[in-house]
Amino acid sequence: MPGAWRIVASVPTPEGALELRERKGNFLIQVGGRVLMNSMARRSEEELARLALAGVHAPAARVLVGGLGMGYTLRAALDCLGPGAEVEVAELNPVVVEWCRGPLGPLTRQVVDDPRVRLHIGDVAARIAHTPAGRLDAIVLDLYEGPHAATQANSDPLWGSAALSRCRAALRPGGGLAIWGERPDRGFERRLSQAGFVVRTHALAGGAGWDHVVYVGTRT
């Protein structure tokens, strides 16, 4: 029988306690009792970055990552990019950065200290809205909740039509927007296409009998 998860750190948030837990060298992050990520199940986060950057070949690529998590998406992105790249990470909670510098650091070879990384504590939607037009080669959104049936409103700050239009404006022509989701959502695919993206949807085998999904939209 595996042992119990040990609470390494805990901070209050509006959604409940945000906790880092450890068991036998494995880690998980949960909020309000809901598991957000687990170091033993990171394939979809790594594939998200690889799919997002498959068409990015500029030696000085500019990439924005929304959500730091355990750093696996960021590490996979950096491994796809050259030494002249710049990757900005927008993370809402500064304690997550502390965890990635501390107990989670060895999992990703201290990814947040890579000289190509720029950290921004704040809302990624606001960061996208203030990005100069055509600056980015890719936007990678690895947030704890992806698009689903409850986010169909055009006014949704992340997945609504206006938000997707802002993503398109921030990207150079041919740039890519990649989004992690828990389950496929055909309505979101249509909305992404209507926002001016050529859309490819990649289903990735997950656990517990369901799949994760990665949407990749290329700016037309």
Buried (B, 14 or more C-beta within 10 A) or exposed (E): EEEEBEEBBEBEEEEEEBBBBBEEEBBBBBBEEEEBBBBEBBEBBBBBBBBBBEEBEBEEBBBBBBBBBBBBBBBBBBEBBEEEBBBBBBBBBEBBBBBBBEBBBEBBEBBBEBEBBEBBEEBBBEBBBEBEEEEBBBBBBBBBBBBBEEBBEEEBBBBBBEBBEBBBBBBBEEBBBBBBBBBBBEEBBEBBBEBBBEBBBBEBEBEEEEBBBBBBBBBE
